[in-house]
Amino acid sequence: MGDKTADAEAIEAADKKYVMRPWPHPAGEPVIVARAKGCVVTDVHGKDYLDFTAGYFVNNAGHCHPRIAEAASKQVTEVLQVSGKHGTIPMVRLAERLMKLAPKPISKAFFSTGGSEANEIALKLARQYTKKPDIAYLENGYHGLTLGALEVTASEKYRESAGKPMGTENFAIPTAYCYRCKFGPHAECNVQCLDGVEEKLASRQTAAIIAEPIQAVGGLAPPQKWWDRLDQMRRKLGILLIADEIQTGLGRTGKMFAVEHYGLAPDIMTGGKGLCGGVGSLGLTSASDEVCRGFFGGTTPTNGGNAVSSAAGLALIDILYDEGLIENSAKMGRYFTEAAWAMKDPWIGDVRFTGLLGGIELVKNRDTKEVLGKAEIARVKDLLHEAGMLITVSGWHGNVLRLQPPLSVTSAQLDQFIAALRKTLTTVRGG
């Protein structure tokens, strides 16, 4: 046992010395994971955690699903990677499968190596097609942290990480934060938050609107009439819609793609995160035949459409259907919602899940919706971590427990989380 502890401490020391981390970590992090299966990850000390981040929103079928491992292992012996000028069987088959599942008019796929890259290619595609430079993005929207993607990511904290001012071609339009709507009760909603948006779009050389159908940061899901109004505006003005399905796609919201909840027909759609089944990394930029007809990329990402990742992605899609994981996502999202509200905790202001995308917004006062303080939020996260729950904190005000477990999560595992949360909130409230 002593040797194992020494090994674990040596690995953690090496991580601290040699690995560049992008942000400061709270107590107990980073967790150096030695093994993972399903919803459970085990660190180098042998401690188990329920992973409510799904490996940072990647492992939709759960960690190390045997069918994904088998598909990737088989592909390793056949072909790994070839020039972007050519192709491999799993890459072509994955493109075919995705395009048959995608909403119309999406019909052609371009593979890169991650979500930020996929979104930057989408911006390039929209500008080339429309010959216009400006892109509208939503308040609270997240589309990546590379320089181009940062320009359509709303968070000022993230934007400042560029070390330079953002370009003037991109601009924000309102999102639908219904829990904190400044126009009154939901029953009186006439989508006033979009008043003036059509004029703003028309006053610019707007090529496209880029938006997550449901925002992953805080789980903000607009009502149908919000999307209907925005979609009507952009169609009237001839503006493309780029649907960012990097986190919302592949069953996460209880549909294969989140646009299906609203009947949206995007001109461009991006994907990533879980697309590779957790093996390597894939980004997807897909578009209609019309939009991509004149596309010129210059070259392709060196490892775009990697054969092993593509084989794993194909296995993932089969698993989603064969094991009913999309249906389970919808079912467990409803279960999670009901279980959280049933706690009747005075700090739970809102519970937002669409499938297994969403979270729990914590407030100090349910009547005024005053945001729970940073110190209390940090303490909640730390105690959940101690209890073996891996989560992230998110949301417009940094007060949402972001909960996106694998789509294979069970009601028993959700019950474990709820029990830990109940104890944690009581403890923190009691000082």
N, C-alpha and C positions, 0 to 999 in steps of 0.2 A: 504493500500500500504506500509505503514511504517513497519507493522509486517512482510510482505513478504520480504522486504529488509533486515530486521534484521535476519530473518531465513536464507536468502541466505548468508549473511555475516557470520553467525554462522557456516554454513556448510563449507564455504570456509576456515574459521579459523580452523575448526576441520581437514579438509584435510591437511592443512599446518602443523598442530601439530602432527597428528597421521599417515599419509600416507607416506611411503618411495617412493620417486620418483627416477627413474633411470638416469635422466639427468636434467640439468638446463633448465628452461622454459623461452621463450621470453615473452614480455609484453602481458597481457591478458590471459595467460595460467597458469595452466590448466583450461579448461572449465568444470565446473561441470554440467553435462547434467541432466535435470529434465524430459524431454519428447523428443521423437524422432518419426518421421513418414516419410517414404519414404527417400528423400534426405535432409530433414530438421531436425535439432536438435535445441532444445530450452534449454537455460541454466537456472540456478536457479533464475536469475534476470528477466527472460522472454524474453531475446534477442534471435532471430532466426538466425541460421547460415545455409548456404548450406554446407553440409558435403562432401567435395571432397576427403575424406579419407575412406568413407564408413565404419566408425567405425574401422579404421585401417585395411581396406581391407578385412572386414568380411561380411558385410551385402550386398551381391550381389543383393538380391531382394529388397533392401531398408530396412530401419529400421522398425521393428515391423509390418511386413507384416501380415495381419489378418489370412491368411491360415497357416502360420508358427506358430503364436500364438495359433491358434485352435488346431493344431496337438500336440504341446508341452503340452498344457493344458489338453487335453484328455489323453495323455500318463502319466501325473503326477498322475492320479487316478488309473492307472493300474499296473505299475511297474516302479521303478526308476532306481535301479542299482543292479546287482547281481555279484557274483564272476566271475572273468575272466575265470574260469574253465568251466563256463556254458554259457548262452547266453540269449538274449531276441528277441522277434519277430522283432522289428524295427531294431535292430542291424544286424540280419541275412538278412532282406530285403534290408537294405542299402548296405551291402556287395554285395548282388546279383545284385542290380541295378547298382552299380558302376562298377562291373566287366563286366557286359554286355555292358557298355558304354566305358570302357577302351580300349586303343589300344592293339592289340595282340603283344606279347604273355602274357600280364598281365592277371592273372586269379584268384588270391587269395588275400584276404584283411586281414590286421591286424590293429586293431584300438588302438590308444593311445590317449593322451589328448592334443596334440598340435604339431605344425610344427617342432620345434627343436627336440622333442622326436621322431617324425616320421622319421626325417633324421638320427638321431643316430641309430635307429633300422635298417634303410636301410644300413648304413655303416657296422653294425654288420652282417647283412645278406650277404652282398657282400664278406666280409672277410671270413665268415664261408664257403661259397660256393666255393670260389676260392682258399682258403688256402694261400692267399697273403695279406700283410698288408697295402700296399700303396694305397692312393686315390688321384686322380688328381681333382682339382677344377679350375674354371675359374677366371681369374682376374676380379675384380668388382663383383664377385658372393656373394650372401648372402644366408646362409642356417640355420641361427639360432644363439642364443647367449648362450646356455648351453655349458659346456666345450667341449663335443665331437663335437657338431655342429660348435663351434667356430673354430675348427681346419681346417674346410673346408670353412670358411667365409673369404673373402679376405681382408676386411678392417683392417688395422693395429690398428686403433682407437678402434675398437671392440675387436680385439685380445688382446690388452693390458689390457682390462677390466678383463681378467682371473686372473691377478696377478701372472702369471707364464709363462715361455716360452711355446710355442706351440710344439707339438711333431714333430718329423722329418719324420714321415711316409707319411705326406700329402704335396702336392706341387702344385703350380699354373701353369697353361698354359694360353696362350693368349686368350682374348675374342675378339669379333668383335665390335669395336667402330668406325663405319664407318664414322661418322661425323668428327672425329679427326684422321682418318687413316694417318699414317706416310709414307705410300707407294705410295701416289698419288691419283688422281681422281678416283671416283668409277668406271668409265667406263673402267679403266685400271686394275681393281682388278683381281688378280689371286690367291686370298686368301693367299698372302705372309705372313700374320700374323701367319699362321700355319706352316710355314717352320721350320723344326727342331723339331716339336712336336712329330712326330712319333718316332724319335730316343730317345727323352726324355722319352716317355712312355715305350719304349722297354728296356731302361737302368735301369728301376726300377722294383720292384715287384708290378706292378700296378694291383690292383683288379678291380677298377672301375673308371669311370669319373662321378662326380656328377655335374649337371648343370641345371639351369633354362633354358627352351627352349628359353625364352625371359627374359632378366634380369629386375627384378622389380626395382632395384636401377638404376634409370635413363632411364628405358624403352629401353634398348639396344636390338634391334632385329637383329640378324645376317641374312645375305642374305642366300638363299637356298644353294648356292654352298659352303658356309662356313660349314654349318651343314653336307652337303653331304661328304665333305672331312674329317671332324673329325669323322663322323660315319664310313666311310670306314676304316680309320686308326684303330679305336678301334676294329672293327670286325676282321680285319686282325691279330691283336695281341691277340684276345680272351679276350678283356677287357669289362666288363659289363658297361652298361649305366644306371645311376640313373637319372631319369627325376624328378626334383623338381617342382611339379605343385601346391605348397602350395599357391602361389599368382596368378599364371597364369591359374589355373584350374577353372572349373565350370562357363564357359562362359565369363570370364573376357576379353579374347583376341578376342572375336567374334567367337570362337570355344569352344566346351565343354572342351577340353584340348588343350594346346598350341602346343603339339607335332603334332597335326593334320595339322598345317600349313606347316610342313616340311616332313610329312610322316615318322616320326621317330617311331621305335619299341623298346622302352626301355625294359630292363630286369627287372628293379625295378622302381616304380613310387611312389612318395609321394604326400600327400595332407593335407590340413588343412585349416586355416583361415575360409573361408565361408562354409566349409563342414557341420558345425553344424547349419546353418541357422541363426547364431547369438545367439543361445541358448546354454549356456555352452561352451564346447570346444571339438573338435575332431581332432585327427591326424590320417592319413592313411599311412600305408606302404603296398604297394601291389607289387606282383612279379609273375613271371611265375611259373608254377607247378615245372619245373626243378630246378629253383633257390631256391624255398622255401621248397623243399622236405625234406632236412635235418636240417631245421632251429630249433635252440633251444634258446628260450628267457630266460629260467630260471623261469620266472613268467610273469605276464602281468601287465601293469599299472593299478593301483587300480580302476580308473574311466574310463578306456579305453572303448570306445563303449557305453557310457552312453545311456540308453534307451530313455530318453527325448531328448537329443541332436540328436540321430539317427532318431527319429520320425520327428524332425524339419528338419533334412537334407533331408529326403525323401520328405517332403513337398516342400523344396527348389527346388529340381530337377524337380518336377512336375510343379512348377511355372515357372522355366526357359523355359520350353517347352510351357506350356499353354499360357503364356503371351508374348511369343516371345522375351524374354529378351536377348537371345544370339544374335539374329538378331539385336535387338536394340543396343546392345553393339557395334557391327560392324558398324552400321549406325551412331551412335552418335560419335564413334571414328573418322570416316571420317568427320563428321560435325565439331567436335572440331578442327581437324587439319586445315580444310579450314578456319574456323573463326579466328584461331590464326594467320595464315599466312596473312589473309586479313587485319589485323591490320597494317601491314607494319611498325612495330616498329623496330627501329634500334638496340634495345637490344635483339631482338629475333633471336638467331643464328640457332636454330633447333627446329622443332616440331616433336615429335615422339610418335605416338599412334598406337598400334595394338589392335583394339577394344578399350576398355577403360582402357588399361594399358599403361602408358607412362607419358609424360610431355613435358615441354617447357624449353629448355636450354637457359639461359640468358648469353649474352656476352657483353663486353664493346665495342668491335669492330668486326663487322661481317666479315671483310676481313681477319683479323689476327686470329679471334676466341679467342681473349684474354678473359679470364674468368672474368665475372662481379665480383667486389670486395665483400668481406664478409659483409661490412657495408651496401652496396646497397642492397644485397640480403636480409639481415635482415630487412631492412626498407621496402622492397617490401612485405615481409611476414607479417610484423606488420600492414601495411596499408590494406592489403587484409583481415587480421583478423578483423580490425576495421570495414571493409565494410561487415562483416558477411560471410566470406569465410574461411572454415576450410581446410587447406592444410598442406602438409609437404614439406620440401626442401631436395633434395636427389642428387644422381649422383656422379660420380667418383670425380669431383672437387667441389661438394657441391653447384652447380649453376643451378640445375634443379628443376623447380616447379613440384612436383610429384602430378599427378592428376588422382585419381582413384575413381570416384563417384560410387554410386550404378548403376547397369546395367539398372535400371528403369529411370535413369535421362532423362529429356526432353530437347529438343532444347532450350526452353525458359529459363530453368535453366542454360544451358551452355551460353546462351546469357548474362544472368546476370553476370556470372563470367567474360566473355570477357569484358563487360562494366567496371566492377570493375578493371580488370587488365589494361585496356587502361588508365584509370584515374590514377591508381597507378604508372605505369611506367612513365607517363608524369610528375607526381608530384615528384617522386624520382629523375628523371633526372634533373629537374629544381632546385633541392636542397631544 
